[in-house]
Amino acid sequence: MVLADAKPGTRNEAGISAVLGILKQAFGERFQTGESFRAQHAHTTTYIPSQLPDGVVFAETSEDVRTVVKACAEHKVPVIPFGTGSSLEGQVNAPQGGISIDFSRMNRILEVNAEDLDCTVEPGVTREQLNTYLRDTGLFFPIDPGANASIGGMASTRASGTNAVRYGTMKDNVLSVTVVTANGEEIRTARRAKKSSAGYDLTRLFVGAEGTLGVLTSITLRLQGIPQKIAGGACAFPDIKAACDAVIMTIQMGVPVARIELLDAMQMRACNRYSGLTYDEKPTLFLEFHGTDETVALQSAQFAEIATECEGGEFLWTSNAEERNKLWKARHDAYWACRALAPELAALSTDVCVPISRLAECVAETQADIEAHGLLAPIVGHAGDGNFHVLVLFDDKTPEGIAVVEEFVARLNARALAMDGTCTGEHGIGQGKMAFLEQELGDAVDLMRQIKESLDPDAIFNPGKIFRRH
């Protein structure tokens, strides 16, 4: 058989044509090449245009994944994993064409070990699906990125979310993965032991690789006990610095806060308008505490004292679930409240993360930048770990509108890096932040390239993401 030989970064027409025939024969109706299917699997929330794959396989087993990878490897055709398609930095785009593997049908919960506080799931299992399944065991999976994301996508982007300050991120909560490698074989990176000193930490290598080193087919996760009691509260502050001072003091005093979210004044105005709320339109912290009746009351009292010391307003808190949801409504509605400010505009969600001691400075400088350039761009932060998001509303119909947001994102990332932060706390690199990764890590990116070339010499796994090949 004559194999099509495509140089990295070019579209392999002959190889793609061959693979389309192979996969149609292998999968029948589970392989789709219609434009509507392909467009659904190239959605991106960036200003980067959608780049469609040539076909979509709806995988049902790990053997299906191996079949796809073997065919694509033989003909040097890209493979792009697809979970639920958040693609905040263009991770599911197919810049060289290729085959998208849709994992929505690989959604089985394979094993739950309640005594060991772990479970193993297929990549298409969603966070809400898993926690519904686990509820009767008294356990839950704590990572909450704010959407019903797939576990495979969360692992691939090393996701986190609102409760990372207490429970960590995906890198802290994945015990092992199984991966289909470039030769079509499947490997398991670790056993279920809670700790191991055996060899290289391959699990951490694949968690956060955005599908560029292999395709995940199962993930073993660390679980937590469902808290006996959950309390939530909110407190307004005169300015960003006062709010961040309260966050730092809370962390330093060892108050085991489960969530501590920061919404700036623009975001609070948007939430009041959208949801009919009456919050003070000032920087506001939303908090959640997990524990027993006694411990959540103690933690809430401790924070109330901290808030007073940092010139905060009244700290309203409750352990009643309905009242807690009302208190947190502004945070829950933040995205849609922001969109409602200018429904005719597109929205770009971008994130950075800085050392918590620099959070107030970084947010304040970003707000000044937003005001100076006349942007609509509310800020929401996972304040407990220095991570914040800016939702920029912009005109995506004109080159000038796109240029404005591109320039803002570049300044935001330069600001975070100047403070020894990172260009992304949880969204990943994808296509949108490749240049910033180079600025952040310098020569270390060359080592990443060497790892990529060793594990994926023909660059079939999600090419055009994380970094450009030399």
PyMOL commands that set and color helices and strands:
alter all, ss='L'
color gray80, all
select helices_A, chain A and resi 13-30+35-40+62-75+127-137+151-156+164-167+170-173+202-206+240-252+265-275+293-309+321-327+329-332+334-340+356-372+383-385+399-418+434-441+444-455
alter helices_A, ss='H'
color red, helices_A
select strands_A, chain A and resi 31-32+55-58+79-82+99-102+109-113+118-121+139-140+174-180+186-188+215-222+224-225+229-236+257-263+284-291+316-318+346-353+379-382+387-394
alter strands_A, ss='S'
color yellow, strands_A
deselect
rebuild
show_as cartoon
